[in-house]
Amino acid sequence: MKVRVVTESGGCLTQEQGKQYDIDILPMQIYIGDKTYDDGIDITTEGLFDIMDTGAYAMTSQPKPARARALFEQYVKDGVTDVVAVHMSPGLSGTRALVESTGREYGIKVHTMDTYTTLAVEGYWAKAARELVEKGVDPDEIVRRLNVSIEKSKGYLEPYDLNHLAKGGRLTPFAAKFAGMLQIKPICEVSYRTQGKVGMRAKVRTMTKSVKTAVKFCCEDVDDPDNYVFFLMDSRNPEGKEVARQELKKYFPTAIWQEDVLSPVINAHAGMKSVAVQYAPIVEGTTVR
């Protein structure tokens, strides 16, 4: 048996990190005006942020089927028999279904799961899966261990404004304008609890309160922080990130929170100056963080 791990660029892993961890990363597609980019290949995160900072609106789509086929063609040449696929929730993208169908087309068994989320915790599970592959753990057992972590994970996204959600069809323009007038900030949850859909956990006034409340939500169910991994992300909102840091220290002074930027495919819908926090139990038998 020869096993590979594949994910997509929504999990906050760059192509360079994919090479570092020996994980294959399918690039999501980003549309800006009449141009199409493969995330992490034709456009960097900072490059997208520069464009969005001008007020431009971006849309996203699953990876190109041709890229998935090219990857699996290489798997066939390399003698790969099984693939552990860690992708964003099917409630957010059709990427998992694309990889599953491509596996069937090329006669390679795809072992996968519903992560019920995306962003940095998805990337963590991909790294954990790769470590378990290296240790010779059976793919089905890897999926079982990941599912244990997935079911007890949570994550919250705090958009700075609602204009991008409205343009993406997730909110009416009137509701976005009305919320903006009242300075309403939503706290969006995407987790096992919401079954991979974008749920509204709460609505508060001001971005500072939104970040503080999200951190509270993210920490309240964690009994022993030493058994968890934590992530803090933003898109050029140093003030919001600092608020999150200080709040996190109040709850878990000794816990290590890993910091990153929001993946382009998520920030395209959330908009600039967004902040996100996530946590998940450490995957059994792994040391990677």
Salt bridges, closest charged atoms under 4 A:
GLU8 OE1 - HIS87 ND1 3.08
ASP22 OD1 - ARG4 NH1 2.97
ASP22 OD2 - ARG130 NH2 2.78
ASP24 OD2 - ARG4 NE 3.20
ASP38 OD2 - LYS64 NZ 3.56
ASP38 OD2 - ARG67 NE 2.68
GLU46 OE1 - ARG236 NH2 2.75
ASP50 OD1 - ARG236 NH2 2.72
ASP53 OD2 - ARG236 NH1 2.75
ASP82 OD2 - HIS111 NE2 2.65
GLU100 OE2 - ARG96 NE 3.92
GLU105 OE1 - ARG69 NE 3.54
GLU131 OE2 - LYS135 NZ 3.04
GLU134 OE2 - ARG130 NE 3.62
ASP140 OD1 - HIS111 ND1 2.92
GLU141 OE2 - ARG144 NH2 2.80
GLU141 OE2 - ARG145 NE 2.92
GLU189 OE1 - ARG193 NH2 2.64
GLU189 OE1 - ARG201 NH1 3.97
GLU220 OE2 - ARG201 NH2 3.16
GLU220 OE1 - LYS216 NZ 3.52
ASP221 OD2 - LYS154 NZ 2.67
ASP234 OD1 - LYS241 NZ 2.78
GLU242 OE1 - ARG245 NH1 2.60
GLU247 OE2 - LYS250 NZ 3.02
GLU259 OE1 - LYS241 NZ 3.79
GLU259 OE2 - ARG245 NE 2.66
GLU284 OE1 - ARG144 NH2 3.23
